[in-house]
Amino acid sequence: MTDTPSVGGKVTIFQVRMIRRVPPIAATLAFILAMALPGASQANPALEGFFRENIGLTADQISTIRSGQPVAKALPSREPSEVFLFGAVFIHAAPESYVKFAHDFDRLRRLPNYLALGVFSNPPQMSDLKGFSFEKDDIESLKNCKPGDCLIQMPTSSIEQLQRSIDWSAPDVSEQVNQHLQKTALDRLRAYQRDGNEALGVYNDKRDPTVVPKQFAYMLSYSKALPEQLPEFYNYLLAYPKAKPANVDDTFYWARVKFGLKPTLRVVQTVTMRGDRADSVAYAIAEKQLYSSHYFETALDLSFCIRGADDAKQPGFYLIMAMGSEQAGLTGVKGSIVRKAAVGRSVSNLQNALTTIRNTLEGRRLQNVRQRTSFAPPGIPCSV
């Protein structure tokens, strides 16, 4: 079977398009605009209309979400390589508790899927990358790596520079490769923080190159409604580091995660927007993948905390997630089999993740071991 992960494991990365030709991101933000109107409550008609008309939920599913039970589903995608998920649950807690949960990196480090994780300093330093390293099998594969034929996602310039820099016959070849890897990762992150999306480059590991900046922009451009609803948030994701709103914070981290057949190195940017007290959108969080050594060519996870209860003594909010990724290995006959199984597991994992988030934020005890697992594509806004 193709070496492809089960799209599930954290609550992470989402690109979402939409049902009935309406992009999920567009639909989500169209809903957010409606929710921003006065009088948002747990049974808001605009929210129900969004669930029913845009996401295609039944009356029973909408009632399930309102009652505090999660609903998750896969959304239609334009191509087999695209995977899109949607999930929602009502949580009796303050929205701030979710933001704290989503940024708890110590919690992530304790998850079985997370083999290592580091948070970058501001500005990032080489010491932040301790533990950012390839496995032995990946190092072996790099020895014969060349543009258009490489088992690691890399730009042509990085492949060629690596081949020139490493003495493959030396006994310390693993140390050489990982030192080179860490320096390259640091240089590329600094370039991204200086120049934005254009620094993300082009993956040339396969026959058809993946232009990462173009792919990310194309994903966001799917939503025509987005600029009208959260224009500053949208513009910042595209124009970073320019046009940073005053109510937005950035965090960068790396992780070595195992959600497929082999460990994967990822570099992720977390963008958190805080709404005003009077806003129904309390928080919006984007988990943007900047690099992945395997599987995910592009990934973006969006989480929205929508205020849902009018009673200050019993706060509550809807946690709405739109998750998506562009992945290799999901096309062709074998790829379609992998895709079907992966999407099925992903939906189940997302539902379990939402249950765990709800239980944790409401102070409930976990009901079973499955809820302790992480939800895994990459992205990662709200991992469990």
Secondary structure as the mmCIF struct_conf table of DSSP 4:
data_model
#
loop_
_struct_conf.conf_type_id
_struct_conf.id
_struct_conf.beg_label_comp_id
_struct_conf.beg_label_asym_id
_struct_conf.beg_label_seq_id
_struct_conf.end_label_comp_id
_struct_conf.end_label_asym_id
_struct_conf.end_label_seq_id
BEND BEND1 VAL A 7 VAL A 7
BEND BEND2 GLY A 9 VAL A 11
HELX_RH_3T_P HELX_RH_3T_P1 ILE A 19 ARG A 21
HELX_RH_AL_P HELX_RH_AL_P1 PRO A 24 MET A 35
TURN_TY1_P TURN_TY1_P1 ALA A 36 ALA A 36
BEND BEND3 LEU A 37 LEU A 37
TURN_TY1_P TURN_TY1_P2 PRO A 38 GLY A 39
TURN_TY1_P TURN_TY1_P3 GLN A 42 ALA A 43
HELX_RH_AL_P HELX_RH_AL_P2 PRO A 45 GLY A 49
HELX_RH_PI_P HELX_RH_PI_P1 PHE A 50 ASN A 54
BEND BEND4 ILE A 55 ILE A 55
HELX_RH_AL_P HELX_RH_AL_P3 ALA A 59 ARG A 66
TURN_TY1_P TURN_TY1_P4 SER A 67 GLY A 68
STRN STRN1 VAL A 71 LEU A 75
BEND BEND5 ARG A 78 GLU A 79
TURN_TY1_P TURN_TY1_P5 PRO A 80 SER A 81
STRN STRN2 GLU A 82 ILE A 91
BEND BEND6 HIS A 92 ALA A 93
HELX_RH_AL_P HELX_RH_AL_P4 PRO A 95 ALA A 102
TURN_TY1_P TURN_TY1_P6 HIS A 103 HIS A 103
HELX_RH_AL_P HELX_RH_AL_P5 PHE A 105 ARG A 109
TURN_TY1_P TURN_TY1_P7 ARG A 110 ARG A 110
BEND BEND7 LEU A 111 LEU A 111
TURN_TY1_P TURN_TY1_P8 PRO A 112 ASN A 113
STRN STRN3 TYR A 114 VAL A 119
BEND BEND8 ASN A 122 PRO A 123
HELX_RH_3T_P HELX_RH_3T_P2 MET A 126 LEU A 129
TURN_TY1_P TURN_TY1_P9 LYS A 130 GLY A 131
HELX_RH_AL_P HELX_RH_AL_P6 LYS A 136 LEU A 142
TURN_TY1_P TURN_TY1_P10 LYS A 143 ASN A 144
STRN STRN4 LYS A 146 LYS A 146
TURN_TY1_P TURN_TY1_P11 PRO A 147 GLY A 148
STRN STRN5 ASP A 149 ASP A 149
BEND BEND9 LEU A 151 ILE A 152
HELX_RH_AL_P HELX_RH_AL_P7 THR A 156 SER A 165
TURN_TY1_P TURN_TY1_P12 TRP A 168 SER A 169
BEND BEND10 ALA A 170 ALA A 170
TURN_TY1_P TURN_TY1_P13 PRO A 171 ASP A 172
HELX_RH_AL_P HELX_RH_AL_P8 VAL A 173 ASP A 195
HELX_RH_3T_P HELX_RH_3T_P3 GLY A 196 LEU A 200
STRN STRN6 VAL A 202 TYR A 203
BEND BEND11 ASP A 205 ASP A 208
STRN STRN7 THR A 210 VAL A 211
HELX_RH_AL_P HELX_RH_AL_P9 VAL A 212 SER A 221
TURN_TY1_P TURN_TY1_P14 TYR A 222 TYR A 222
BEND BEND12 LYS A 224 ALA A 225
HELX_RH_AL_P HELX_RH_AL_P10 LEU A 226 GLN A 229
BEND BEND13 LEU A 230 LEU A 230
HELX_RH_AL_P HELX_RH_AL_P11 PRO A 231 ALA A 239
TURN_TY1_P TURN_TY1_P15 TYR A 240 PRO A 241
BEND BEND14 LYS A 242 ALA A 243
TURN_TY1_P TURN_TY1_P16 ALA A 246 ASN A 247
STRN STRN8 VAL A 248 VAL A 257
BEND BEND15 PHE A 259 LYS A 262
STRN STRN9 THR A 264 ARG A 274
HELX_LH_PP_P HELX_LH_PP_P1 GLY A 275 ASP A 276
TURN_TY1_P TURN_TY1_P17 ARG A 277 ALA A 278
BEND BEND16 SER A 280 SER A 280
STRN STRN10 VAL A 281 SER A 292
BEND BEND17 SER A 293 TYR A 295
STRN STRN11 PHE A 296 ARG A 307
TURN_TY1_P TURN_TY1_P18 ALA A 312 LYS A 313
BEND BEND18 GLN A 314 GLN A 314
STRN STRN12 PHE A 317 GLN A 327
TURN_TY1_P TURN_TY1_P19 ALA A 328 GLY A 329
BEND BEND19 THR A 331 THR A 331
HELX_RH_AL_P HELX_RH_AL_P12 GLY A 332 LEU A 361
TURN_TY1_P TURN_TY1_P20 GLU A 362 GLY A 363
HELX_LH_PP_P HELX_LH_PP_P2 ARG A 364 LEU A 366
BEND BEND20 ASN A 368 ASN A 368
HELX_RH_3T_P HELX_RH_3T_P4 VAL A 369 ARG A 372
BEND BEND21 THR A 373 THR A 373
HELX_LH_PP_P HELX_LH_PP_P3 SER A 374 PHE A 375
BEND BEND22 PRO A 377 PRO A 378
BEND BEND23 PRO A 381 CYS A 382
#
